[in-house]
Structure formats: structure tokens, C-alpha cells
Amino acid sequence: MRLLIVEDEKRLAHTLAKGLCAEGFAVDVVHDGVSGLHRATSTDYDLIVLDIMLPGMNGYRVCETLRAAGHETPVLMLTAKDGEYDEAEGLDTGADDYLRKPFSYVVLVARIRALLRRRTRGGAKVLRVGDLLVDPGSHTCRRGDRDVTLTAKEFAVLEHLAVRAGEVVSKADILCHVWDFAYDGDPNIVEVYISALRRKIDAPFECRTIHTVRGAGYRLAGDRG
């Protein structure tokens, strides 16, 4: 899934981005409120990590403007402030969660995953496609009664397909959600990961659930065709 970090402390922002990329997320980073608002309204993100004290436009205004425009992307606010009124203001402007600095990276990741679980199909914790189970919360995958071991990026590609199971998902859409905005490598990287997934979730079980739709993309289906 694709995240946006809006944080003016550059060292913190890039440390968070590096860690979250290792968790399998695609992460974009900007360092001021105006850029954050622009990126959030022009790109489809699954979650926004938003600092409050930002140059140009503070996090309260960014969040409030997004909500007024009808954007429902989950927002996790970060702040060095510790007053209860500051937290209340953040939530009142439309934030979904609030985390005070300094915070535990482990807690941040847990909060992010909790918010993303709420956003998936009616808040379902586990995505089911036939006998294939994809659990975003625990980052685990099973087919039937057997565990399937995936790398972080393999899981991210599979999760994106599972969230949109039955739909045709384009290569560009996968790149957008699984690789970050700055990625300028070979777009055929998607095919590499699709092939890897087929070797792990299909071939050992003598089935085919990741279908190529020629000229359009890929479709995850539970018919084991």
C-alpha cells in the first residue's frame, strides 16, 4: 500500500520512510504543508502520516482541507505537543489517530496497520480469495492449511491484488501503490514479482489464481483455474 509522510524534520521523515519501505509499503515524503496537501489531493494514497507543526500550512489545516474536499484517506497525526486540547483539535479536524513525539517505531507501524485494516473491505482483517488467505495485520499468507512465505514486496503486490480481487489491476496501478513516487526503474519489475508470486501461491498447489489480462493487467480470482 502507498503512504505519504508529511514531516518537516527531514532526518525523521527519511528514517520513517526507510523503515516503512522495508515493511513493504511504498512511501512518498514531502516536508511542508502546501506540498503535502498538493500531493494528497493529486495522488491516491492509502494513508497519510501528517505532522502538525509544518511550514507553509500546519497539519490541522491540511487535514481540515482534505476532509472538506471529501477526501477520506486515513490520517495519522504526529506532534511534539502533549496537551489534550491539541489532540482533540487534531481529531476534530478529521484525523483518524494521533501520536505524540517521541514515539516508538513499533507502535507507529502498529497504528498504521490498524488504520489500514479499518479501510479494507468493511474492516475485514483477513482478505480471502477462494482458499487463499492474505492477512494485512500479521503480514501472513496461507493457502488452505499451508503457510506461504513471502518477501515484504511480494506480500505488498499480493495484498494490493487481494484488496481488489476479481478486478483487473493495471501494471501502472501496482507500480503506483507498491513502489514509491520516485521509482524510475524498469516497469517490468511488476512482471518479476507476479512471476515470483505464481511460483509460491499457485505452482505448488497446481492452480492458477493470478490471471494475466492481455494489454490490461492482472486479476486475482479464487476459481483456481
N, C-alpha and C positions, 0 to 999 in steps of 0.2 A: 504494500500500500504506500501511497505517496504522502509525505508530510512536508509542511512548511514551518520553518523556525524563523521567528521574527525576534531578534535579540541583538542589542547594540554592543554587548560585551563580546567582541569577536572571538576571543580565545574560548570562552564558554560555548558560544554558538558552534564553533567548528569542532570542539570536543564532543558536544552532544551529537552533532551530525555524524561524526566518525563512528561513535558508538551505535547509533541507531541504524546506520548503513550496515554495520556488522550484524545487527539483528535481522537484517533482510528488508528493511524499509528503503524506499527511495526518498531522499531528503534534499530539499532546496533551502537555502539560507539567505535572508536579507537582514539589514542592520538598522532600518529606520521604519517608522510607522507608515509613511506615504508609500514607500516601496512595498511594504507588507500588504497594504490594502490593495495596491495595484495587482500584485501577484495573486492574492487570494481571490480577486474578482475575475481574473483572466485565465486562471488555471484550475483544473478540477483536482482539489486536494481531499484526502480522506480525513485529515486532522491538522489543526494549526496549533503550534506551541507559540504563545504570544506573551512577550514581556510587557509590563505595564509602562515602565519609565523609558520611553523611546524618543529619540529626536524627531522633530517634524510633526508627529501626531502620536499621542500616547495610546497605549493599548486599550484603554476604556473606549476611546473614540473609534479606534479601528473596529473593535468588536461591535459596538453600537451601530456603526455604519453598515457593517456586514449584515447584521440582523435586520436593520431597517430595509435593506435591499432584498431581503428574502433568502439570504444565504444561510443554510442550516449546517454547514460544516462544523463538527465538534471543535471547540476552542478550549485549550488548557492554558490558563494564565500563569505566568511566573512573575514573582515580585520580591523585592528586598523589603517591602513594607510588611509590618507584622500586626497592624491594627485590624480589629474585627470589622470596622466600618469600611476599610479598604477592600476586604474580602467580600463584604456584602455588595459594595458598589460593583466589583468585578462580576459577580454573579447576576446582579440586577441588569447589567448591560448586555447580558446574553451568554456569558462564559459558561461552560459545562463543568469545569473543575478549576481548582485554584491551588497552586503550590508555592510555598514560601522558600526563598533562598536563605541559607544554603540548603539544598535538598539532596536526598540520596538518589543516585542514578537508578538504582534498582527500583525505588519507589516511583520515579518518573516513568520508567518503562512499564511498570505495572498499571499506573494510571492511564497511560496511553492505550495499552491493550484493553483495559476495561471500557474506555470510551469507544474504541473501535468495535468491541463486541456488541455494545448497545446499538451501534449503527447498522450492523449486518442483519439481514432479514428478520425483522421482528425481534431483534435482540438475541437470536439463536446463538448459543455458544459454539455449537458444532455444525459445520456445513456438511450435508450429506448428499452425495451424488451416487445413487444406486447403493452398492455396498462399500463405496469409498467414503471415508470419514476424514474431514480436514478440520482440525481444532485450532483456531487462531489464538486462543488463550494459552495453550500449552505448546503451540508450535509442533504438534504431532500429527502424523498421518497414519491411517490404518486402512487396509482393505480386508474386509471380512474380519477374521480373528488374528490377522498378521500385521505387525508394525512395519511401516515403510520408512527407512531413514533417508532424510532429505537434507541437503545443504540449506542455508538460510535463503539464498537466492532462488533455489529450486522451489522451496516452500512458498516464497513470495509470488512466483509465477503461478503455481498451482492454486494458491489461495485466491488470486485475482480471477482465475478462470472459474473457480468454485463459487465465488460470490455471484457470478453471472452465468451460472450453469444453464445450459440449453441455448444460450445466446452465442452469436458469432462475435468473437473479440478480435479486433484487428491487431496486427503486429505493432502498429504505431501506438495503440492504446496500451498494450502491455509495456512497451518501452516507456511510455509516459508515467505509468503507475509504479513500475518496478525499478526503473533506473532514474537517476535524478536529472534535473533540468539541464545540467551542464554536460551530460553524456554526449559525446560526439564520435563514438566508436562505430564499429560495424553493426548496422541494424540486424544483420543475420545472427547476432548473438541470441536473439529470441529463438531462432530455429535450433540453436545449440542446446538451449535449456529445454525446449519442447522434446527434443530427441532424448535428452537425459531423463526427463520425467517418464517418457514412454518406456524406457528401459527399466524403470523402477516400479511404476504403478500399473503398467499394462503387460509387458512381456512375460514377467514371472508368473502371471495369473492367466496367461493365454486369452487376453481380452484386449479390446481397443475402446478406450473411453475418451481419448483426446483425438478429435477428428480435425483434419485439415479441410477447410472450405476454400477451394482454389480461388485465388485472387481477392479473398476477403479476410481470412484469418483462421482462428481456431475455435472449436466448440467442445466443451466438456459435457459429456452426456453419460447417463447411467445405464445405457442399454447393453453395454459390454460387447457391442457389435464387432 
